[in-house]
Amino acid sequence: MRTLRLTTILLVLAFAAFTLMSANPARAASAAEINRDAKNALQKLYKKSSSAKALGEKAKAILVFPGITKGGFLVGGQYGEGALMKEGKTIACYNTVAVSYGLQAGIQKYGYALVFMTDSAREYLDRSDGWELGTGQALSF
């Protein structure tokens, strides 16, 4: 048990060191890039699913994360940037960050959209200082 704990700690430290010493530092996208990518992702979703389009037309706002990257080996993380859209216009930018541990290996990229059907659900997003998916009044598709 002690060996497993030591191995896990060493892997976490090695992962952190490798990330910090990366030759290509990560950069956040500009608001214009996030807006463009979110609009494109939403249009692709609407082309694939008429029910998503119908739901989006009734929504008070939609939070679109066009590209969330998730990866890891034993210890993992995810990051993505997105836009909160209301009536086709971006009203705010957000990011999503998560860390996990356990039996995992690999990397994946995916998009996500949250549809806010009521003003109170959207206002909850504004009021909360960080939140967890599935704990509010937001619906996803």
C-alpha positions in Angstrom: 0.0 0.0 0.0 2.8 2.4 0.8 4.5 1.7 -2.5 1.3 2.4 -4.4 0.9 5.7 -2.6 4.5 6.7 -3.3 4.2 5.7 -6.9 1.0 7.8 -7.3 2.7 10.9 -5.7 5.7 10.5 -8.0 3.4 10.3 -11.0 1.5 13.4 -10.0 4.7 15.3 -9.5 6.2 14.1 -12.8 2.9 15.1 -14.6 3.0 18.5 -13.0 6.6 19.1 -13.8 6.1 18.0 -17.5 3.1 20.4 -17.8 5.0 23.3 -16.3 8.1 22.8 -18.5 6.2 22.5 -21.7 7.9 24.3 -24.6 4.5 25.6 -25.9 2.7 27.4 -23.1 -1.1 27.2 -23.3 -2.9 30.4 -24.2 -6.4 31.4 -23.6 -8.5 32.1 -26.7 -9.7 35.6 -27.3 -13.4 36.5 -26.8 -13.8 36.7 -30.6 -12.4 33.2 -31.1 -14.6 31.7 -28.4 -17.6 33.5 -29.8 -16.9 32.2 -33.4 -16.2 28.6 -32.2 -19.3 28.6 -30.0 -21.6 29.8 -32.9 -20.1 27.3 -35.3 -20.6 24.4 -32.8 -24.2 25.4 -32.1 -24.9 25.6 -35.9 -23.4 22.1 -36.3 -25.6 20.8 -33.5 -28.7 22.3 -35.0 -27.9 20.7 -38.4 -27.5 17.3 -36.8 -30.6 17.5 -34.5 -33.9 19.2 -35.2 -35.0 18.6 -31.6 -31.9 20.4 -30.4 -32.8 23.3 -32.7 -36.4 23.4 -31.4 -35.2 23.4 -27.8 -32.6 26.1 -28.6 -35.3 28.4 -30.1 -37.3 28.2 -26.8 -34.2 28.6 -24.5 -33.6 31.7 -22.5 -29.8 31.2 -23.0 -27.4 28.5 -24.1 -23.9 27.9 -22.7 -21.8 26.4 -25.4 -18.4 24.8 -24.9 -17.2 23.9 -28.4 -14.0 22.1 -27.4 -13.3 20.6 -24.0 -10.1 18.6 -23.9 -9.9 15.8 -21.3 -6.9 13.6 -20.7 -4.8 11.9 -18.2 -3.0 8.8 -16.9 -4.2 7.9 -13.4 -4.5 11.6 -12.7 -6.5 13.5 -15.3 -7.8 16.9 -16.0 -10.0 18.7 -18.4 -10.3 22.3 -19.7 -12.5 24.1 -22.2 -13.7 27.6 -23.0 -17.2 28.6 -24.0 -19.7 31.3 -24.5 -23.1 32.0 -23.0 -25.4 33.0 -25.8 -28.7 34.8 -25.7 -30.8 35.4 -28.8 -27.8 34.5 -30.9 -25.4 36.9 -29.3 -22.6 36.1 -26.8 -23.2 37.8 -23.5 -20.4 36.2 -21.4 -17.5 33.8 -21.7 -16.8 30.9 -19.3 -14.3 28.1 -18.8 -14.6 24.7 -17.4 -11.9 23.0 -15.4 -11.8 19.6 -13.6 -9.3 17.3 -12.1 -9.9 13.6 -11.5 -8.0 10.5 -10.4 -8.5 6.8 -10.7 -8.1 4.2 -13.4 -7.9 6.3 -16.6 -5.6 6.7 -19.6 -5.9 8.7 -22.8 -7.1 11.9 -24.2 -10.4 13.0 -25.8 -12.0 16.2 -27.1 -15.7 16.9 -27.1 -18.2 19.8 -27.1 -21.0 20.5 -24.7 -24.0 22.7 -24.7 -26.3 23.6 -21.7 -29.7 24.9 -22.4 -31.2 27.3 -19.9 -35.0 27.2 -20.2 -35.9 29.7 -17.5 -34.5 33.1 -16.5 -34.0 31.8 -12.9 -31.8 29.0 -14.2 -29.6 31.5 -16.1 -29.5 33.8 -13.1 -28.3 30.9 -11.0 -25.3 30.7 -13.3 -24.6 34.5 -12.7 -25.0 34.2 -8.9 -22.9 31.1 -8.3 -19.2 31.2 -7.9 -18.4 28.0 -9.6 -20.9 25.1 -9.9 -21.1 21.5 -10.7 -22.9 20.1 -13.7 -26.1 18.4 -12.8 -26.7 20.3 -9.6 -28.6 23.3 -10.9 -31.6 23.8 -13.0 -29.7 23.6 -16.3 -30.7 21.0 -18.9 -28.1 19.5 -21.3 -28.4 17.8 -24.7 
